[in-house]
Amino acid sequence: MWNEIAAWQETLTHRPDLSAKTITLYTQDARRFATWLQSEHPGLTATEITPIDAKTYRDHLLAKRFAPTTINRALISLMLFFDTIGGTNPFRNLTMIEVVEPAPVALSKTEWNAVRRCAEQRVRRDHGLALALATLFRYAGPRVSEVAALQNPDVQLSARRGLLIIRRGKGLKHREVPLVQEAREPLDAYFNQREHLAGYWRERAMERREAVASWSTWPDGHLFLGQRGTLNERGIREIIAKLGQAAKFPSPLGPHDLRHTFAKSLLDPAAYGLDRQPMPLPAIQQLLGHADIATTTIYTRVSTDDLARMMGSRHSYPAKSPLSSEENGRLGL
């Protein structure tokens, strides 16, 4: 069977739709199965594998406590491998392990307060950039790509009202999100710095006898600027991650964790000490820019901490790690 796996791996390398990492995982799954087969049924060839053997291997992985997603990937890998072997594919109709997606991990009220304090402590150094970004994610819930694309006119502020305009959201959808005071005040303070930066970049261009970059101008131009120009997604992620480090979080903090916190606070305001009714799901869907309300319903799932709080339990549970970027993208959140 080892020769067949080697030949399959060579075939996979010629597929432009597969990354090197994916090919490595596929072949690793096949080799793990071959090792198990060799110990359980010495001498059995690939063409002699039956659906019973496939089911037995799936149960073996379960007994070894592999994660359901890892088991399902292995079954898919083996199904693809046995498609290249003559005869009936023993993995073709094998039932996968049902995976219940966990609720998105949101910050607690205490954790968010820690993040905000860390951002406030940076104001003298970054002129309010981190605080403006963190509060925008927390109280308006935009995606990091949407924030990186914001222009100055996309944030409209007044003494009592504010509006975030997402002109090119996911799927090129336009949406508008009201800005509460907790987001307006840091953004208003950052606006003063942003106007100052416009003067800095204008003077720099004049000294170099260059045209003034359109992204640097005021009141138009790009909203969030870094030391070298426009602040891209990577730069935004780094700023938020540093806040998580300063708050001594055990897991990396990302913009999406703050977006989840925004959604969670709308659906379960009591968890954040707010005396108001939960917002209806269609309204949350609109604010988050979800194309399908089924995506929004994932926020209705409760974590162990939620259950403990609702039941009045004094027990606490370890915080779960935030979802990775890859998992977030797969869920479409």
C-alpha positions as CSV (number, residue, x, y, z in Angstrom):
1,M,0.0,0.0,0.0
2,W,3.0,2.3,0.6
3,N,3.8,2.3,-3.2
4,E,0.2,3.4,-4.0
5,I,0.4,6.2,-1.5
6,A,3.7,7.4,-2.9
7,A,2.1,7.4,-6.4
8,W,-1.0,9.2,-5.2
9,Q,1.2,11.9,-3.5
10,E,3.0,12.4,-6.8
11,T,-0.3,12.9,-8.6
12,L,-1.5,15.4,-5.9
13,T,1.6,17.6,-6.5
14,H,0.4,18.3,-10.0
15,R,-3.0,19.7,-8.8
16,P,-2.8,23.5,-8.8
17,D,-5.9,23.7,-6.5
18,L,-4.0,22.0,-3.6
19,S,-1.5,23.7,-1.4
20,A,1.7,21.9,-0.2
21,K,0.2,21.8,3.3
22,T,-3.0,20.1,2.1
23,I,-1.1,17.5,0.2
24,T,1.1,16.8,3.3
25,L,-2.1,16.3,5.4
26,Y,-3.7,14.1,2.9
27,T,-0.7,11.8,2.6
28,Q,-0.1,11.8,6.3
29,D,-3.7,10.6,6.8
30,A,-3.1,7.8,4.3
31,R,0.2,6.7,5.9
32,R,-1.4,6.7,9.3
33,F,-4.1,4.3,8.0
34,A,-1.5,2.1,6.3
35,T,0.4,1.8,9.6
36,W,-2.7,0.8,11.4
37,L,-3.6,-1.6,8.7
38,Q,-0.2,-3.2,8.8
39,S,-0.5,-3.8,12.6
40,E,-4.1,-5.0,12.5
41,H,-4.2,-7.0,9.2
42,P,-0.6,-7.8,8.1
43,G,-0.4,-8.5,4.4
44,L,-3.8,-7.0,3.4
45,T,-3.6,-5.1,0.2
46,A,-5.4,-1.8,-0.7
47,T,-7.8,-3.6,-3.1
48,E,-8.8,-6.0,-0.3
49,I,-10.0,-3.2,2.1
50,T,-13.8,-3.5,2.9
51,P,-16.3,-1.0,4.3
52,I,-16.1,-2.9,7.6
53,D,-12.4,-2.2,7.7
54,A,-13.1,1.5,7.0
55,K,-15.6,1.7,9.8
56,T,-13.3,-0.1,12.2
57,Y,-10.6,2.4,11.4
58,R,-12.9,5.3,12.0
59,D,-13.9,3.8,15.4
60,H,-10.2,3.3,16.2
61,L,-9.5,7.1,15.6
62,L,-12.5,7.8,17.9
63,A,-11.1,5.6,20.6
64,K,-7.7,7.3,20.3
65,R,-9.5,10.6,21.0
66,F,-8.7,12.4,17.8
67,A,-10.7,15.5,17.3
68,P,-13.9,15.1,15.2
69,T,-12.6,17.5,12.5
70,T,-9.3,15.5,12.3
71,I,-11.2,12.2,11.9
72,N,-13.4,13.7,9.2
73,R,-10.4,15.0,7.3
74,A,-8.8,11.6,7.5
75,L,-11.9,9.9,6.1
76,I,-12.0,12.4,3.3
77,S,-8.3,11.9,2.6
78,L,-8.8,8.1,2.4
79,M,-11.9,8.4,0.3
80,L,-9.9,10.5,-2.2
81,F,-7.0,8.0,-2.0
82,F,-9.2,4.9,-2.6
83,D,-10.8,6.6,-5.6
84,T,-7.4,6.0,-7.3
85,I,-7.5,2.3,-6.4
86,G,-9.5,-0.2,-8.5
87,G,-12.8,-1.6,-7.1
88,T,-15.4,-0.3,-4.7
89,N,-14.2,2.6,-2.5
90,P,-14.6,1.4,1.1
91,F,-14.7,5.0,2.5
92,R,-17.2,6.4,-0.1
93,N,-20.4,5.9,2.0
94,L,-18.9,5.9,5.5
95,T,-20.7,8.2,7.9
96,M,-18.7,11.2,9.1
97,I,-18.5,12.3,12.7
98,E,-21.1,15.0,13.4
99,V,-19.4,18.2,14.5
100,V,-21.3,20.8,16.5
101,E,-19.7,24.1,16.0
102,P,-19.0,25.9,19.3
103,A,-20.4,29.3,20.0
104,P,-18.0,32.1,18.9
105,V,-15.8,33.1,21.8
106,A,-16.5,36.6,23.0
107,L,-14.8,38.6,25.7
108,S,-16.4,38.9,29.1
109,K,-17.2,42.3,30.5
110,T,-14.0,42.0,32.7
111,E,-11.8,41.0,29.8
112,W,-13.1,43.8,27.6
113,N,-12.5,46.3,30.4
114,A,-8.9,45.0,30.6
115,V,-8.4,45.5,26.9
116,R,-9.8,49.0,27.1
117,R,-7.6,50.0,29.9
118,C,-4.5,48.8,28.0
119,A,-5.6,50.8,25.0
120,E,-6.1,53.9,27.1
121,Q,-2.6,53.5,28.5
122,R,-1.2,53.7,25.0
123,V,-3.0,57.0,24.1
124,R,0.1,59.1,24.8
125,R,2.2,56.9,22.5
126,D,-0.1,56.2,19.6
127,H,-2.4,59.3,20.0
128,G,-5.5,57.2,20.5
129,L,-5.1,54.8,17.5
130,A,-5.4,51.6,19.4
131,L,-8.3,52.8,21.5
132,A,-10.2,54.0,18.4
133,L,-9.7,50.7,16.7
134,A,-10.6,48.5,19.7
135,T,-13.8,50.4,20.5
136,L,-14.8,50.5,16.9
137,F,-14.6,46.7,16.7
138,R,-16.2,46.2,20.1
139,Y,-19.2,48.6,19.7
140,A,-19.8,48.4,15.9
141,G,-18.6,44.9,14.9
142,P,-17.0,45.6,11.5
143,R,-14.7,43.0,9.9
144,V,-11.0,43.8,9.8
145,S,-11.1,44.1,6.0
146,E,-13.9,46.6,6.3
147,V,-11.9,48.7,8.8
148,A,-8.8,48.6,6.7
149,A,-10.8,50.1,3.8
150,L,-12.5,52.9,5.7
151,Q,-12.1,56.4,4.4
152,N,-12.6,59.5,6.6
153,P,-16.1,60.3,5.3
154,D,-17.2,56.7,6.2
155,V,-17.3,57.7,9.9
156,Q,-19.7,60.5,10.6
157,L,-19.8,62.0,14.1
158,S,-21.8,64.6,16.0
159,A,-22.3,65.4,19.6
160,R,-25.1,62.9,20.1
161,R,-25.0,60.7,17.0
162,G,-22.6,58.7,15.0
163,L,-22.7,56.5,11.9
164,L,-20.3,53.9,10.5
165,I,-20.7,53.4,6.7
166,I,-19.4,50.2,5.2
167,R,-19.4,50.8,1.5
168,R,-17.8,47.6,0.4
169,G,-18.6,44.9,2.9
170,K,-18.4,41.1,2.3
171,G,-20.1,40.4,-1.0
172,L,-19.8,44.1,-1.9
173,K,-22.7,44.9,0.4
174,H,-23.4,48.3,1.8
175,R,-24.5,48.7,5.4
176,E,-24.7,51.4,8.0
177,V,-24.1,50.9,11.7
178,P,-25.0,53.5,14.4
179,L,-22.1,54.4,16.7
180,V,-22.8,54.6,20.4
181,Q,-21.0,57.0,22.7
182,E,-18.4,54.4,23.8
183,A,-17.2,54.3,20.1
184,R,-17.8,58.0,19.2
185,E,-15.6,59.5,21.9
186,P,-12.3,57.6,21.0
187,L,-13.0,58.1,17.3
188,D,-13.5,61.8,17.8
189,A,-10.3,62.1,19.6
190,Y,-8.5,60.2,16.9
191,F,-9.9,62.5,14.3
192,N,-7.9,65.3,15.8
193,Q,-4.7,63.2,15.3
194,R,-5.8,62.2,11.8
195,E,-6.1,65.9,10.8
196,H,-2.6,66.5,12.2
197,L,-1.3,63.6,10.2
198,A,-2.7,65.1,7.0
199,G,-0.5,68.2,7.7
200,Y,2.5,66.0,8.4
201,W,2.2,64.1,5.1
202,R,1.5,67.3,3.2
203,E,4.7,69.0,4.5
204,R,6.7,65.9,3.8
205,A,5.5,65.8,0.2
206,M,6.3,69.5,-0.2
207,E,9.8,69.0,1.2
208,R,10.4,66.1,-1.3
209,R,8.6,68.0,-4.1
210,E,6.2,65.2,-4.6
211,A,2.4,65.2,-5.1
212,V,0.4,64.8,-1.9
213,A,-0.8,61.2,-1.6
214,S,-4.6,61.1,-1.8
215,W,-4.8,58.6,1.1
216,S,-3.2,61.2,3.4
217,T,-5.5,64.1,2.9
218,W,-8.2,65.6,5.2
219,P,-11.2,65.6,5.4
220,D,-11.0,63.0,2.6
221,G,-8.4,60.2,2.5
222,H,-7.8,57.0,4.4
223,L,-9.1,56.9,8.0
224,F,-6.5,54.8,9.8
225,L,-2.9,55.6,9.1
226,G,0.3,54.0,10.4
227,Q,3.9,55.3,10.5
228,R,4.5,54.5,6.8
229,G,1.1,55.2,5.3
230,T,-2.3,53.5,5.3
231,L,-2.9,50.9,8.0
232,N,-3.6,47.5,6.4
233,E,-5.2,44.4,7.9
234,R,-2.0,43.0,9.2
235,G,-1.1,46.3,11.0
236,I,-4.6,46.4,12.5
237,R,-4.3,42.8,13.7
238,E,-0.9,43.5,15.3
239,I,-2.3,46.5,17.2
240,I,-5.2,44.4,18.6
241,A,-2.9,41.5,19.4
242,K,-0.6,43.7,21.4
243,L,-3.6,44.8,23.5
244,G,-4.3,41.2,24.3
245,Q,-0.7,40.6,25.3
246,A,-0.8,43.7,27.5
247,A,-4.0,42.4,29.1
248,K,-2.1,39.1,29.7
249,F,-4.7,37.0,27.8
250,P,-3.6,33.3,27.5
251,S,-4.7,33.2,23.8
252,P,-4.0,35.7,21.0
253,L,-6.6,38.5,20.7
254,G,-7.9,39.4,17.3
255,P,-10.3,41.9,15.8
256,H,-12.8,39.1,15.2
257,D,-13.0,38.4,19.0
258,L,-14.1,42.0,19.5
259,R,-16.6,41.6,16.7
260,H,-18.0,38.5,18.5
261,T,-18.2,40.5,21.7
262,F,-20.2,43.1,19.9
263,A,-22.7,40.5,18.7
264,K,-22.8,38.7,22.0
265,S,-23.6,41.9,23.9
266,L,-26.5,42.6,21.6
267,L,-27.9,39.1,22.1
268,D,-27.2,38.7,25.8
269,P,-26.9,42.2,27.3
270,A,-27.2,40.9,30.8
271,A,-23.8,39.3,30.5
272,Y,-22.4,42.8,30.1
273,G,-24.4,44.4,32.9
274,L,-26.8,46.0,30.5
275,D,-30.4,46.5,31.5
276,R,-32.1,46.1,28.2
277,Q,-33.9,43.5,26.1
278,P,-31.9,41.2,23.7
279,M,-31.8,42.5,20.1
280,P,-33.8,40.4,17.6
281,L,-31.6,38.2,15.3
282,P,-32.6,39.9,12.1
283,A,-31.4,43.2,13.5
284,I,-28.1,41.6,14.5
285,Q,-27.8,40.1,11.1
286,Q,-28.1,43.5,9.5
287,L,-25.5,45.1,11.8
288,L,-23.0,42.3,11.2
289,G,-23.6,42.2,7.5
290,H,-24.4,38.5,7.3
291,A,-25.9,37.3,4.0
292,D,-27.7,34.4,5.7
293,I,-29.4,34.6,9.1
294,A,-28.3,31.0,9.7
295,T,-24.8,32.4,10.2
296,T,-26.1,34.8,12.8
297,T,-27.8,32.1,14.8
298,I,-24.4,30.6,15.8
299,Y,-24.4,33.4,18.4
300,T,-27.4,31.8,20.1
301,R,-25.3,28.9,21.2
302,V,-24.3,29.1,24.8
303,S,-20.9,28.3,26.3
304,T,-20.3,26.6,29.6
305,D,-19.6,29.9,31.2
306,D,-23.0,31.2,29.9
307,L,-24.8,28.2,31.4
308,A,-23.0,28.6,34.7
309,R,-24.0,32.3,34.9
310,M,-27.6,31.7,33.9
311,M,-27.9,28.9,36.5
312,G,-26.3,31.1,39.2
313,S,-23.4,28.7,39.6
314,R,-20.3,29.8,41.4
315,H,-18.1,27.5,39.4
316,S,-15.9,29.0,36.8
317,Y,-14.4,27.3,33.7
318,P,-11.2,27.9,31.8
319,A,-11.6,30.3,28.9
320,K,-11.6,28.7,25.5
321,S,-9.2,29.9,22.9
322,P,-10.7,32.3,20.3
323,L,-11.4,30.8,16.9
324,S,-8.6,31.0,14.4
325,S,-8.9,33.2,11.3
326,E,-9.3,30.2,9.2
327,E,-12.2,28.8,11.3
328,N,-13.8,32.2,11.3
329,G,-13.6,32.4,7.6
330,R,-15.1,29.0,7.2
331,L,-18.0,29.9,9.4
332,G,-18.5,33.1,7.5
333,L,-18.7,35.2,10.7
